[in-house]
Amino acid sequence: MQVLTLDDFDLKGKTIFLRVDMNCPIDPETLEISGTRRIEEAIETLDSLKEAKVVIGSHQGRVGNNEYTGMDKHARVLSSLMNREIKYVEDTIGESAQNAIKSLEDGQILLLDNLRLCAEENYEFTPENAAKTVMVSRLSKLFDLCVLDSFPSAHRSHPSIVGFPQVLPACAGRIVEREVKNLDEIMTVAKAPHVIVLGGSKISDRLEAIKLLIQNGRADHVLLTGLLGNVFMRAQARIKSPMGIKHEEEVVAKAHSLIGEYPDIFATPVDIAIDKDGERIEMDVREIGKGEKIFDLGPKTVEYYSKLIAGAGTVFISGPAGLFEKENFNYGTRELLTSVANSMATTIVSGGHLTTALKKQGLSDKINHISTAGGALVLYLTGEKLPMIQALEDAAIKYRSK
């Protein structure tokens, strides 16, 4: 990766747009942040910018889900972690945000509100069109430099990621710089069999990546959990009733096609757990009743998956196995992480939710590489060029040619 870093610039007194990814797990009951790892990660780059005026941009959740909130909680957490004032403005690109940016003094940090409150940030653009958005047009004239340190969002072509580097000098932050270096080193020594454990709820992204992983020799076994596992079980006709998810027919059809194309690659749950009047009830997948929701894996599935993990040369795990935030349903996630940590394989744990769970279990020291990136890391391992990495490489060429 030939990109510029913070070491290539004189940062003192500059006004800098720092794009990070503070998209954290949110407790569904209290709506408070339940894992702060992504906020903690931002501090390393912020420490390198202590003589600059820093404007942090991030998103939280997606429009329509219960993790879609403002960034005031994040400002409080960051302030507590850094033991200093973090200014916050309940605005993204409006007059309040612009005035707050203009009034910054050297060494001060301002956190903007959830970037996805700006409609443009919810869509993908070409870099050229991203540069023409209202967000980039309004804010770029207030900045001297764009620092991209949001590896978990690196697979998105959003204005804040690919737009600013079109019109401003741009470089990688400390996390992105180190993440790519570490991953490249790991993948040069990765060995077969490659076992991929995929869960979580971002179905479309995962389906596209699975095929690329298989085609590029990065997936000899794909162990499916979470909502993704449910989609594959529906494709196998082992779940009879519709699940009520977005674009269900389309994603189930894609899963069915993948199973047909690669019949020996995929493993799906054999037993699961549901919630019945507040209690965890375990059952065979074939016993699921109409309208019953799967919240976790059962012990037979965990045993089966753990054997495959134990025989792996390389293990990559991304996405929780169930509703791990609830005590009754963290069994699958907890046990699979333990199996990965105890394996002799080269291990990579990916995604904000899983890294939070890993930290709670005290297993972080037993993993070769831990990344809060989820979908971005999956795509990176396929060999695909991520939009953010491409934007940084293009910005470096442009800067060096001046």
C-alpha positions as CSV (number, residue, x, y, z in Angstrom):
1,M,0.0,0.0,0.0
2,Q,1.7,3.2,-1.2
3,V,0.0,5.9,0.8
4,L,1.0,9.0,2.7
5,T,1.0,8.9,6.5
6,L,0.9,11.5,9.3
7,D,4.7,11.6,9.2
8,D,4.6,13.1,5.7
9,F,3.0,16.3,6.9
10,D,3.6,19.3,9.1
11,L,0.5,19.1,11.3
12,K,1.1,22.1,13.6
13,G,-1.7,24.7,13.4
14,K,-3.5,22.8,10.6
15,T,-7.3,22.2,10.6
16,I,-7.7,18.5,10.0
17,F,-10.8,16.4,9.1
18,L,-10.3,13.0,10.8
19,R,-12.6,10.3,9.5
20,V,-12.7,7.5,12.1
21,D,-15.2,4.7,12.7
22,M,-16.7,5.0,16.2
23,N,-19.7,2.8,15.2
24,C,-20.1,1.0,18.5
25,P,-22.3,-1.8,19.9
26,I,-25.4,-0.2,21.6
27,D,-27.2,-2.0,24.3
28,P,-30.7,-2.6,23.0
29,E,-32.3,-1.9,26.4
30,T,-30.4,1.0,27.8
31,L,-29.3,2.4,24.4
32,E,-25.9,3.1,25.9
33,I,-22.6,2.2,24.3
34,S,-21.7,-1.4,25.4
35,G,-18.3,-1.6,23.8
36,T,-15.8,1.2,23.4
37,R,-12.9,-0.4,21.5
38,R,-13.4,1.6,18.3
39,I,-13.4,4.8,20.3
40,E,-10.3,3.8,22.1
41,E,-8.6,3.1,18.8
42,A,-9.1,6.7,17.7
43,I,-6.9,8.0,20.5
44,E,-3.6,6.9,18.9
45,T,-4.1,9.1,15.9
46,L,-5.5,11.9,18.0
47,D,-2.3,11.9,20.1
48,S,-0.4,12.4,16.8
49,L,-2.5,15.5,16.0
50,K,-2.2,17.2,19.4
51,E,-0.8,20.4,17.8
52,A,-3.6,20.6,15.2
53,K,-7.2,21.6,15.2
54,V,-9.0,18.3,14.8
55,V,-12.6,17.8,13.5
56,I,-13.7,14.1,14.0
57,G,-16.3,12.7,11.7
58,S,-17.9,9.3,12.3
59,H,-21.2,7.5,11.8
60,Q,-23.2,5.3,14.3
61,G,-25.6,2.7,13.1
62,R,-27.8,2.7,10.0
63,V,-31.0,4.6,9.3
64,G,-33.9,2.6,10.8
65,N,-32.0,0.4,13.3
66,N,-31.8,0.8,17.0
67,E,-28.1,1.6,16.9
68,Y,-28.7,4.7,14.8
69,T,-28.1,7.5,17.4
70,G,-26.3,10.8,17.8
71,M,-22.7,11.0,18.8
72,D,-23.1,12.8,22.2
73,K,-22.4,9.5,24.0
74,H,-19.3,9.0,22.0
75,A,-18.0,12.5,22.9
76,R,-18.5,11.7,26.6
77,V,-16.7,8.4,26.3
78,L,-13.8,9.9,24.4
79,S,-13.5,12.8,26.8
80,S,-13.3,10.3,29.7
81,L,-10.7,8.1,28.0
82,M,-8.5,11.1,27.1
83,N,-9.1,13.0,30.3
84,R,-9.7,16.2,28.4
85,E,-12.5,18.2,26.9
86,I,-13.9,17.0,23.6
87,K,-16.1,19.6,22.0
88,Y,-19.3,18.3,20.4
89,V,-21.8,19.9,18.0
90,E,-25.2,18.5,17.3
91,D,-24.8,19.2,13.6
92,T,-22.9,17.7,10.6
93,I,-22.6,20.2,7.7
94,G,-24.9,23.1,8.8
95,E,-24.1,26.5,10.1
96,S,-23.5,25.3,13.7
97,A,-21.0,22.8,12.5
98,Q,-19.2,25.3,10.3
99,N,-19.0,27.9,13.1
100,A,-17.7,25.3,15.6
101,I,-15.0,24.3,13.1
102,K,-13.9,27.9,12.5
103,S,-13.7,28.7,16.2
104,L,-11.3,25.8,17.0
105,E,-7.9,26.7,18.5
106,D,-4.7,24.6,18.2
107,G,-4.9,21.4,20.2
108,Q,-8.7,21.4,20.4
109,I,-10.8,18.4,19.2
110,L,-14.4,18.7,17.9
111,L,-16.7,15.8,17.3
112,L,-19.4,16.3,14.7
113,D,-22.8,14.6,15.0
114,N,-23.6,11.3,13.2
115,L,-22.5,11.8,9.6
116,R,-25.3,9.7,8.4
117,L,-27.7,12.4,9.6
118,C,-26.6,13.9,6.3
119,A,-28.6,12.0,3.7
120,E,-25.6,11.9,1.2
121,E,-23.6,9.8,3.7
122,N,-26.1,6.9,3.3
123,Y,-25.3,6.4,-0.4
124,E,-22.3,5.2,-2.4
125,F,-20.7,7.6,-5.0
126,T,-17.9,7.5,-7.5
127,P,-15.0,9.6,-6.0
128,E,-15.6,12.3,-8.6
129,N,-19.3,12.6,-7.6
130,A,-18.5,12.3,-3.9
131,A,-16.4,15.4,-4.3
132,K,-19.4,17.3,-5.6
133,T,-21.7,16.5,-2.7
134,V,-23.0,19.2,-0.4
135,M,-21.0,17.7,2.5
136,V,-17.6,17.9,0.8
137,S,-18.4,21.2,-1.0
138,R,-19.3,22.9,2.3
139,L,-16.7,21.4,4.7
140,S,-13.6,20.9,2.6
141,K,-12.9,24.6,2.3
142,L,-12.5,24.7,6.1
143,F,-9.8,22.0,6.2
144,D,-6.1,21.7,5.3
145,L,-5.8,18.0,5.4
146,C,-8.0,14.8,5.4
147,V,-6.9,11.9,7.6
148,L,-8.6,8.6,6.9
149,D,-8.5,6.2,9.9
150,S,-11.8,4.3,9.5
151,F,-10.7,0.9,8.3
152,P,-14.1,-0.7,9.3
153,S,-15.7,1.6,6.7
154,A,-13.0,1.2,4.1
155,H,-15.3,-0.7,1.8
156,R,-17.8,2.1,1.5
157,S,-17.7,4.8,-1.2
158,H,-19.3,7.5,1.0
159,P,-18.5,11.2,0.6
160,S,-16.6,11.4,3.9
161,I,-14.3,8.6,2.8
162,V,-13.7,9.0,-0.9
163,G,-14.9,12.6,-1.5
164,F,-12.6,14.7,0.7
165,P,-9.4,13.0,-0.8
166,Q,-10.4,14.3,-4.2
167,V,-10.1,18.0,-3.1
168,L,-7.7,17.9,-0.1
169,P,-4.3,16.3,0.6
170,A,-5.1,13.0,2.3
171,C,-3.2,10.4,4.4
172,A,-3.8,7.3,6.4
173,G,-4.2,7.5,10.2
174,R,-2.2,5.2,12.6
175,I,-4.9,2.4,12.7
176,V,-5.2,2.1,8.9
177,E,-1.4,2.3,8.5
178,R,-0.8,-0.5,10.9
179,E,-3.9,-2.6,10.0
180,V,-2.9,-3.0,6.4
181,K,0.8,-3.7,7.2
182,N,-0.2,-6.4,9.8
183,L,-2.7,-8.0,7.5
184,D,-0.3,-8.2,4.6
185,E,2.3,-9.9,6.8
186,I,-0.2,-12.4,8.1
187,M,-1.6,-13.3,4.7
188,T,1.9,-14.1,3.4
189,V,2.3,-16.8,6.0
190,A,-1.4,-18.0,6.1
191,K,-1.8,-21.7,5.4
192,A,-4.5,-24.2,4.5
193,P,-7.0,-25.3,5.4
194,H,-8.7,-21.9,5.7
195,V,-11.7,-21.9,8.0
196,I,-14.0,-18.9,7.8
197,V,-16.6,-18.4,10.5
198,L,-19.2,-15.8,9.4
199,G,-22.2,-14.4,11.4
200,G,-23.8,-11.1,12.0
201,S,-26.6,-9.4,10.2
202,K,-25.1,-7.7,7.1
203,I,-26.2,-10.3,4.7
204,S,-25.7,-8.8,1.2
205,D,-22.1,-7.8,1.9
206,R,-21.2,-11.2,3.3
207,L,-22.8,-13.1,0.3
208,E,-20.7,-11.1,-2.2
209,A,-17.5,-11.7,-0.2
210,I,-18.0,-15.4,0.4
211,K,-17.8,-16.2,-3.3
212,L,-14.6,-14.2,-3.7
213,L,-13.0,-15.8,-0.6
214,I,-13.7,-19.3,-2.1
215,Q,-12.5,-18.3,-5.6
216,N,-9.3,-16.9,-4.2
217,G,-8.5,-19.9,-2.1
218,R,-9.2,-18.2,1.2
219,A,-12.1,-20.4,2.3
220,D,-11.9,-24.2,2.4
221,H,-14.7,-24.4,5.0
222,V,-17.3,-21.7,5.7
223,L,-19.1,-22.1,9.0
224,L,-22.3,-20.0,9.1
225,T,-23.9,-18.5,12.2
226,G,-26.2,-15.6,13.1
227,L,-28.7,-14.2,10.6
228,L,-26.4,-15.2,7.8
229,G,-26.7,-18.8,9.0
230,N,-30.5,-18.5,9.0
231,V,-30.5,-17.3,5.4
232,F,-28.5,-20.4,4.4
233,M,-30.8,-22.7,6.4
234,R,-33.8,-21.1,4.7
235,A,-32.1,-21.8,1.3
236,Q,-31.7,-25.4,2.4
237,A,-35.4,-25.5,3.3
238,R,-34.5,-26.4,6.9
239,I,-36.2,-23.2,8.0
240,K,-39.7,-23.3,6.5
241,S,-41.2,-20.0,7.4
242,P,-40.2,-16.6,6.0
243,M,-37.8,-14.7,8.3
244,G,-39.1,-11.2,7.6
245,I,-35.7,-9.7,6.6
246,K,-35.1,-7.2,3.9
247,H,-34.8,-8.6,0.3
248,E,-35.4,-12.0,1.7
249,E,-36.2,-13.8,-1.5
250,E,-33.1,-12.3,-3.2
251,V,-30.6,-13.2,-0.5
252,V,-32.0,-16.7,0.0
253,A,-31.7,-17.3,-3.8
254,K,-28.1,-16.2,-3.7
255,A,-27.4,-18.5,-0.8
256,H,-29.0,-21.3,-2.6
257,S,-26.9,-20.7,-5.7
258,L,-23.7,-20.7,-3.6
259,I,-24.6,-24.0,-1.9
260,G,-25.2,-25.5,-5.3
261,E,-21.9,-24.2,-6.7
262,Y,-19.8,-25.1,-3.7
263,P,-21.7,-28.0,-2.0
264,D,-18.8,-29.2,0.2
265,I,-17.7,-25.8,1.5
266,F,-20.6,-24.7,3.8
267,A,-21.6,-25.8,7.3
268,T,-24.9,-24.7,8.8
269,P,-26.2,-25.1,12.4
270,V,-27.8,-28.4,13.4
271,D,-29.2,-27.2,16.7
272,I,-30.2,-23.7,17.9
273,A,-31.6,-21.7,20.8
274,I,-34.8,-19.7,21.0
275,D,-36.3,-17.5,23.6
276,K,-39.5,-18.8,25.3
277,D,-41.0,-16.7,28.0
278,G,-37.5,-15.3,28.9
279,E,-35.9,-18.8,29.0
280,R,-33.3,-20.3,26.6
281,I,-34.7,-23.3,24.9
282,E,-32.4,-25.5,22.7
283,M,-33.8,-27.6,19.9
284,D,-32.9,-29.3,16.6
285,V,-33.3,-26.9,13.7
286,R,-36.1,-29.0,12.2
287,E,-38.2,-28.4,15.4
288,I,-38.4,-24.6,14.9
289,G,-42.0,-23.5,15.0
290,K,-43.6,-20.8,12.8
291,G,-42.6,-17.3,13.9
292,E,-40.0,-18.5,16.4
293,K,-36.7,-16.6,16.2
294,I,-33.3,-18.1,16.5
295,F,-31.1,-16.3,19.0
296,D,-28.1,-18.5,19.3
297,L,-26.3,-21.8,18.3
298,G,-26.8,-25.0,20.2
299,P,-24.1,-27.2,21.8
300,K,-24.0,-29.8,18.9
301,T,-23.3,-27.1,16.4
302,V,-20.6,-25.5,18.6
303,E,-18.9,-29.0,19.0
304,Y,-19.1,-29.6,15.2
305,Y,-17.7,-26.1,14.3
306,S,-15.0,-26.4,17.0
307,K,-13.6,-29.6,15.5
308,L,-13.2,-27.9,12.1
309,I,-11.6,-24.9,13.8
310,A,-9.1,-27.2,15.6
311,G,-8.0,-28.7,12.3
312,A,-7.5,-25.4,10.6
313,G,-4.3,-23.7,9.4
314,T,-5.8,-20.3,9.3
315,V,-9.1,-19.2,11.0
316,F,-10.9,-16.0,10.3
317,I,-14.0,-15.2,12.3
318,S,-16.3,-12.2,11.8
319,G,-19.8,-11.5,13.3
320,P,-21.4,-12.8,16.5
321,A,-23.1,-16.2,16.5
322,G,-26.3,-14.8,18.0
323,L,-27.7,-12.2,20.3
324,F,-24.5,-12.2,22.4
325,E,-25.4,-9.0,24.3
326,K,-28.0,-11.1,26.3
327,E,-26.6,-13.5,28.9
328,N,-28.9,-16.3,27.8
329,F,-27.7,-16.1,24.2
330,N,-23.9,-15.5,24.3
331,Y,-23.0,-19.2,24.5
332,G,-22.3,-19.7,20.8
333,T,-20.2,-16.5,20.4
334,R,-18.3,-17.2,23.6
335,E,-17.5,-20.9,22.8
336,L,-16.5,-20.3,19.2
337,L,-14.1,-17.5,20.3
338,T,-12.6,-19.8,22.9
339,S,-12.1,-22.5,20.2
340,V,-10.4,-20.0,17.9
341,A,-8.2,-18.7,20.7
342,N,-7.1,-22.3,21.6
343,S,-6.4,-23.4,18.1
344,M,-2.9,-23.8,16.7
345,A,-3.9,-21.9,13.5
346,T,-3.1,-18.3,12.4
347,T,-6.1,-16.5,13.8
348,I,-7.9,-13.3,12.8
349,V,-10.9,-11.9,14.8
350,S,-12.9,-9.3,13.0
351,G,-15.7,-6.8,13.8
352,G,-16.7,-4.4,16.6
353,H,-19.1,-6.8,18.3
354,L,-16.7,-9.8,18.3
355,T,-13.7,-7.7,19.5
356,T,-15.9,-6.5,22.4
357,A,-16.8,-10.1,23.3
358,L,-13.2,-11.2,22.9
359,K,-12.0,-8.5,25.3
360,K,-14.7,-9.4,27.9
361,Q,-13.5,-13.0,27.8
362,G,-9.8,-12.0,28.3
363,L,-8.7,-13.9,25.1
364,S,-7.2,-11.0,23.1
365,D,-3.6,-12.1,23.8
366,K,-4.2,-15.5,22.2
367,I,-5.2,-14.1,18.8
368,N,-2.8,-13.2,16.0
369,H,-4.7,-10.2,14.6
370,I,-7.7,-8.4,16.0
371,S,-9.6,-5.8,13.9
372,T,-12.7,-3.9,14.7
373,A,-13.4,-4.0,10.9
374,G,-16.0,-6.4,9.7
375,G,-17.2,-6.3,6.1
376,A,-14.1,-4.2,5.1
377,L,-11.7,-6.8,6.4
378,V,-13.6,-9.7,4.7
379,L,-13.4,-7.9,1.4
380,Y,-9.7,-7.0,2.0
381,L,-8.9,-10.7,2.4
382,T,-10.5,-11.5,-0.9
383,G,-7.9,-9.3,-2.6
384,E,-10.5,-6.6,-3.6
385,K,-9.2,-3.0,-3.6
386,L,-11.2,-1.1,-1.0
387,P,-12.5,2.3,-1.9
388,M,-10.8,4.1,1.0
389,I,-7.4,2.4,0.2
390,Q,-7.8,3.4,-3.5
391,A,-8.6,7.0,-2.5
392,L,-5.5,7.1,-0.3
393,E,-3.3,5.7,-3.0
394,D,-4.7,8.2,-5.6
395,A,-4.2,11.1,-3.2
396,A,-0.5,10.0,-2.6
397,I,0.1,10.0,-6.4
398,K,-1.5,13.4,-6.8
399,Y,0.4,14.9,-3.8
400,R,3.8,13.5,-4.9
401,S,3.4,14.7,-8.5
402,K,3.1,18.4,-7.4
